[in-house]
Amino acid sequence: MYTDEDLNLAVKNGVFSATSVEEFRQLVSSSNGSSAVDEENFRLVGGFNDIFIVIACALLLFSSLWVLMSINESLGYLVFAALSWGLAEVFVLRRKMALPAIVLLLAFVGGVFAFTVSLFGIQSSYAVIFATAFSTLAAYFHWRRFNVPITVAVGTGTGLALLGSTVLSIFPDSAGFVMVTLFLCGCVAFVLAMYWDAGDTSRTTRKSDVAFWLHLLSAPLIIHPIFSSLGVLDGNESLSNMLLIVLLYLLMTMVSISIDRRAFMVSSLMYVIYALTSLIENYGGVGYSFAITGIVMGASLLLLSIYWHAVRSVFVQRLPERIQGYLPVIKRR
């Protein structure tokens, strides 16, 4: 399987011309009936060998952890993190394997987090603060060495977790303040995602992959505090609340279409399904409200997927030109 990054490398090394690669992309887009920009491509699995390597790495890592933790907990986590880095030297830096890169990154950062917590003790109020701080540094050094796209999102997540744990230690009994902090953290992640997206509006480089993972991080951080403040999952099923949730979902759908990222729609789907189910059940008296909601939402999302490019064109063309410059390009047909 060849990615846009591989094609860009071929152009850089003179194997293909930039014109021929662009013509190839246009051919693939026309044969698929969808613009490559709108597909949100990102590299996850290069082949079954990726899965094979991940299984082997997991066996080695967790078996080593199990054996060493019987001797010393901190030693077990330290070796776990060191092995994750060492395996990445082979399968990420040399072999350029996608799925192992993601798994080994998470294993390394998670190992650093667990190692730090084990040093301070789980009961220590500073354990999580220091663990998230060292995890953020670990993600930074991993990015400098391996350039795995998800690393930026992981590092941003641990950095925001550092901020959140610090706020929680200062205001331990203020749940509302924590929710505000989560929302602001989500906004920061979203801005970073848009920064990376703006650097590759054609979505043919690694920057687009980085932005994808950042959007996946930012969406739940933004959406959960909003819906949680409405008491959606706490039994607050008033008609006004349910209608407000549906309106918010429509707004998030507009944002998703404009930036050409489906993360917001997916991350808030649970809330809107719950809201519509409650509306139908409480005000429609239908016993199979969940099934009806599933039919309505499933059909709507499939219809939107079919006409995604056309709907995006309508939305984006009505935005100011300055804003359009930061959004993924609209391919003319």
C-alpha positions as CSV (number, residue, x, y, z in Angstrom):
1,M,0.0,0.0,0.0
2,Y,1.4,3.4,-1.0
3,T,0.5,6.6,0.7
4,D,0.6,10.2,-0.4
5,E,3.9,10.5,1.6
6,D,5.4,7.8,-0.5
7,L,4.3,9.5,-3.7
8,N,5.8,12.8,-2.4
9,L,9.1,11.0,-1.6
10,A,9.1,9.5,-5.2
11,V,8.6,13.0,-6.6
12,K,11.4,14.4,-4.4
13,N,13.8,11.7,-5.5
14,G,12.9,12.2,-9.2
15,V,11.2,8.8,-9.7
16,F,8.0,10.5,-10.8
17,S,7.2,14.0,-11.9
18,A,4.9,16.2,-9.9
19,T,2.5,16.4,-12.8
20,S,2.2,12.6,-13.3
21,V,1.6,12.1,-9.5
22,E,-1.1,14.8,-9.5
23,E,-2.7,13.2,-12.6
24,F,-2.6,9.9,-10.8
25,R,-4.4,11.4,-7.8
26,Q,-7.1,12.9,-10.0
27,L,-7.6,9.5,-11.7
28,V,-8.0,7.7,-8.4
29,S,-10.4,10.5,-7.2
30,S,-12.6,10.2,-10.3
31,S,-12.7,6.4,-10.2
32,N,-13.7,6.5,-6.5
33,G,-16.3,9.1,-7.2
34,S,-15.0,11.3,-4.4
35,S,-12.3,13.9,-3.9
36,A,-9.1,12.6,-2.2
37,V,-9.3,15.6,0.1
38,D,-12.7,14.6,1.4
39,E,-11.7,11.0,2.1
40,E,-9.6,12.0,5.2
41,N,-7.0,9.4,4.4
42,F,-4.5,8.5,7.1
43,R,-2.1,5.5,7.3
44,L,-3.1,2.9,9.9
45,V,-2.3,-0.6,8.6
46,G,0.1,-1.1,5.7
47,G,-0.7,-4.9,5.6
48,F,-1.2,-7.9,7.7
49,N,2.5,-7.8,8.6
50,D,1.7,-4.7,10.7
51,I,-0.8,-6.7,12.7
52,F,1.7,-9.6,13.0
53,I,4.4,-7.3,14.3
54,V,2.0,-5.7,16.8
55,I,1.0,-9.1,18.2
56,A,4.7,-10.1,18.6
57,C,5.6,-6.7,20.2
58,A,2.7,-7.0,22.6
59,L,3.7,-10.5,23.7
60,L,7.3,-9.4,24.3
61,L,6.4,-6.1,26.1
62,F,3.7,-7.4,28.4
63,S,5.4,-10.7,29.2
64,S,8.5,-8.8,30.2
65,L,6.4,-6.5,32.3
66,W,4.7,-9.4,34.0
67,V,8.0,-11.1,34.9
68,L,9.9,-7.9,36.0
69,M,7.0,-6.5,38.1
70,S,7.3,-9.6,40.3
71,I,10.9,-8.3,41.1
72,N,10.2,-4.5,41.2
73,E,7.3,-2.5,39.9
74,S,9.3,0.5,38.8
75,L,11.8,-1.7,37.1
76,G,9.1,-3.4,35.1
77,Y,7.6,-0.2,33.8
78,L,11.1,1.2,33.0
79,V,12.0,-1.8,30.9
80,F,8.6,-1.7,29.3
81,A,9.2,1.9,28.1
82,A,12.8,1.1,27.1
83,L,11.8,-1.9,25.1
84,S,9.0,0.1,23.4
85,W,11.6,2.7,22.3
86,G,14.0,0.0,21.1
87,L,11.4,-1.8,19.1
88,A,10.4,1.6,17.5
89,E,14.1,2.0,16.3
90,V,13.6,-1.1,14.2
91,F,9.9,-1.1,13.1
92,V,9.3,2.6,12.9
93,L,12.6,4.3,12.1
94,R,13.8,1.6,9.7
95,R,10.8,-0.3,8.5
96,K,8.3,2.6,8.5
97,M,5.4,0.5,9.7
98,A,2.2,2.4,10.5
99,L,0.3,0.3,13.1
100,P,3.4,-0.7,15.1
101,A,4.4,3.0,15.2
102,I,1.1,3.9,16.9
103,V,1.1,1.0,19.3
104,L,4.8,1.4,20.3
105,L,4.3,5.2,20.8
106,L,1.4,4.6,23.2
107,A,3.3,1.8,25.0
108,F,6.3,4.1,25.4
109,V,4.4,7.1,26.7
110,G,2.2,4.9,28.9
111,G,5.3,3.1,30.3
112,V,6.8,6.5,31.2
113,F,3.6,7.6,32.8
114,A,3.3,4.3,34.9
115,F,7.0,4.4,35.8
116,T,6.7,8.0,37.2
117,V,3.5,7.1,39.1
118,S,5.2,4.1,40.6
119,L,8.1,6.2,41.8
120,F,5.9,8.7,43.7
121,G,3.2,6.2,44.7
122,I,-0.4,6.2,43.6
123,Q,-1.5,8.0,46.8
124,S,0.7,11.0,46.2
125,S,-1.2,14.1,45.1
126,Y,1.7,15.0,42.9
127,A,2.0,11.6,41.2
128,V,-0.3,12.4,38.3
129,I,1.1,15.9,37.8
130,F,4.7,14.7,37.5
131,A,3.6,11.7,35.5
132,T,1.8,13.8,32.9
133,A,4.8,16.2,32.8
134,F,7.3,13.4,32.1
135,S,4.9,11.8,29.6
136,T,4.7,15.1,27.7
137,L,8.5,15.2,27.5
138,A,8.6,11.6,26.4
139,A,6.1,12.3,23.6
140,Y,8.3,15.3,22.5
141,F,11.5,13.3,22.3
142,H,9.6,10.5,20.5
143,W,8.4,13.0,17.9
144,R,11.9,14.4,17.4
145,R,13.2,10.9,16.8
146,F,10.4,9.0,14.9
147,N,8.0,11.7,13.6
148,V,4.9,9.5,14.1
149,P,1.8,11.7,13.3
150,I,-0.2,10.6,16.3
151,T,2.6,11.7,18.6
152,V,1.6,15.4,18.4
153,A,-1.9,14.5,19.6
154,V,-0.6,12.3,22.4
155,G,1.9,15.0,23.5
156,T,-0.9,17.6,23.4
157,G,-3.2,15.3,25.4
158,T,-0.6,14.6,28.1
159,G,0.2,18.3,28.2
160,L,-3.5,19.2,28.6
161,A,-3.8,16.4,31.2
162,L,-0.9,18.1,33.1
163,L,-2.9,21.3,33.1
164,G,-6.1,19.6,34.1
165,S,-4.5,17.6,37.0
166,T,-2.9,20.8,38.2
167,V,-6.3,22.6,38.2
168,L,-7.9,19.6,39.9
169,S,-5.2,19.6,42.7
170,I,-5.9,23.4,43.3
171,F,-9.7,23.1,43.1
172,P,-10.5,19.5,44.1
173,D,-14.2,20.1,44.8
174,S,-15.1,22.2,41.8
175,A,-16.5,19.9,39.2
176,G,-17.8,22.9,37.1
177,F,-14.3,24.5,37.0
178,V,-12.8,21.2,35.8
179,M,-15.4,21.0,33.0
180,V,-14.6,24.5,31.9
181,T,-10.9,23.5,31.9
182,L,-11.6,20.5,29.8
183,F,-13.6,22.7,27.3
184,L,-10.7,25.2,27.1
185,C,-8.2,22.3,26.6
186,G,-10.4,21.1,23.7
187,C,-10.4,24.5,22.1
188,V,-6.5,24.6,22.4
189,A,-6.3,21.2,20.7
190,F,-8.8,22.3,18.0
191,V,-6.7,25.4,17.3
192,L,-3.6,23.2,17.0
193,A,-5.4,20.9,14.7
194,M,-6.5,23.7,12.4
195,Y,-2.9,25.0,12.4
196,W,-1.6,21.7,11.0
197,D,-4.6,21.4,8.6
198,A,-3.9,24.9,7.3
199,G,-0.4,23.8,6.4
200,D,-1.7,21.2,4.1
201,T,-5.0,22.1,2.5
202,S,-4.6,19.6,-0.2
203,R,-4.0,16.8,2.4
204,T,-1.1,15.1,0.7
205,T,1.5,15.3,3.5
206,R,2.1,14.1,7.0
207,K,0.7,17.4,8.4
208,S,-2.8,16.2,7.5
209,D,-2.3,13.0,9.5
210,V,-1.1,15.1,12.5
211,A,-4.2,17.2,12.2
212,F,-6.5,14.2,12.0
213,W,-5.3,12.9,15.4
214,L,-5.5,16.3,17.0
215,H,-9.1,16.7,15.8
216,L,-9.9,13.3,17.2
217,L,-8.5,14.5,20.6
218,S,-10.2,17.9,20.5
219,A,-13.7,16.8,19.7
220,P,-14.6,14.9,22.9
221,L,-12.9,17.5,25.0
222,I,-15.1,20.2,23.5
223,I,-18.3,18.3,23.3
224,H,-18.4,16.4,26.5
225,P,-18.4,19.4,28.8
226,I,-21.1,21.1,26.8
227,F,-23.5,18.2,26.9
228,S,-22.5,17.3,30.4
229,S,-23.5,20.8,31.6
230,L,-27.0,20.2,30.2
231,G,-27.3,17.1,32.4
232,V,-28.0,14.8,29.5
233,L,-26.8,11.7,31.1
234,D,-28.1,12.6,34.6
235,G,-31.8,12.2,33.8
236,N,-32.5,15.8,32.7
237,E,-34.7,15.0,29.8
238,S,-36.7,18.2,29.4
239,L,-38.0,19.0,25.9
240,S,-35.9,22.2,25.8
241,N,-32.7,20.3,26.6
242,M,-33.3,17.6,24.1
243,L,-34.1,20.2,21.3
244,L,-31.0,22.2,22.3
245,I,-28.8,19.0,21.9
246,V,-30.2,18.4,18.5
247,L,-29.5,22.1,17.5
248,L,-26.0,21.8,18.9
249,Y,-25.4,18.7,16.9
250,L,-26.5,20.5,13.7
251,L,-24.0,23.3,14.5
252,M,-21.2,20.7,15.0
253,T,-22.2,19.1,11.8
254,M,-21.8,22.4,10.0
255,V,-18.3,22.8,11.6
256,S,-17.4,19.3,10.6
257,I,-18.4,19.9,7.0
258,S,-16.6,23.2,6.8
259,I,-13.3,21.9,8.1
260,D,-13.8,18.6,6.3
261,R,-13.4,16.5,9.4
262,R,-16.0,14.1,10.7
263,A,-14.6,13.8,14.3
264,F,-17.1,16.2,15.8
265,M,-20.1,14.4,14.3
266,V,-18.8,11.0,15.5
267,S,-17.8,12.1,19.0
268,S,-21.2,13.7,19.7
269,L,-23.3,11.0,18.0
270,M,-24.0,9.2,21.3
271,Y,-25.5,12.3,22.9
272,V,-27.8,13.2,20.0
273,I,-29.0,9.5,19.7
274,Y,-29.8,9.6,23.4
275,A,-31.6,12.9,23.0
276,L,-33.7,11.8,20.0
277,T,-34.5,8.5,21.6
278,S,-35.8,10.3,24.7
279,L,-37.8,12.7,22.6
280,I,-39.5,10.0,20.7
281,E,-40.1,7.8,23.8
282,N,-41.4,10.6,26.1
283,Y,-43.4,12.6,23.6
284,G,-44.2,10.1,20.9
285,G,-45.1,7.2,23.0
286,V,-43.2,4.7,20.7
287,G,-41.8,1.6,22.4
288,Y,-39.0,1.1,19.9
289,S,-37.7,4.7,19.9
290,F,-34.1,3.6,19.8
291,A,-34.6,1.7,16.6
292,I,-36.4,4.6,15.0
293,T,-33.6,6.9,16.1
294,G,-31.1,4.6,14.6
295,I,-32.9,4.5,11.3
296,V,-33.2,8.3,11.1
297,M,-29.6,9.0,12.1
298,G,-28.2,6.2,10.0
299,A,-30.1,7.2,6.9
300,S,-29.2,10.9,7.5
301,L,-25.5,10.2,7.9
302,L,-25.3,8.0,4.8
303,L,-27.1,10.6,2.8
304,L,-24.7,13.2,4.0
305,S,-21.8,11.0,3.1
306,I,-23.0,10.6,-0.4
307,Y,-23.4,14.3,-1.0
308,W,-20.6,15.4,1.3
309,H,-18.6,17.2,-1.4
310,A,-21.6,19.0,-2.8
311,V,-22.7,20.2,0.7
312,R,-19.2,21.2,1.5
313,S,-19.0,23.3,-1.6
314,V,-22.1,25.2,-0.7
315,F,-20.9,25.8,2.9
316,V,-17.4,26.8,2.2
317,Q,-18.1,29.1,-0.8
318,R,-20.3,31.2,1.5
319,L,-17.4,31.8,4.0
320,P,-15.1,34.8,3.7
321,E,-12.2,34.2,1.3
322,R,-9.7,34.6,4.2
323,I,-11.2,31.8,6.1
324,Q,-11.4,29.6,3.0
325,G,-7.7,29.9,2.6
326,Y,-7.2,27.9,5.8
327,L,-9.7,25.1,4.9
328,P,-9.1,22.0,2.7
329,V,-9.4,22.8,-0.9
330,I,-12.6,22.0,-2.9
331,K,-11.8,20.0,-6.0
332,R,-13.7,21.2,-9.0
333,R,-15.4,18.5,-11.1
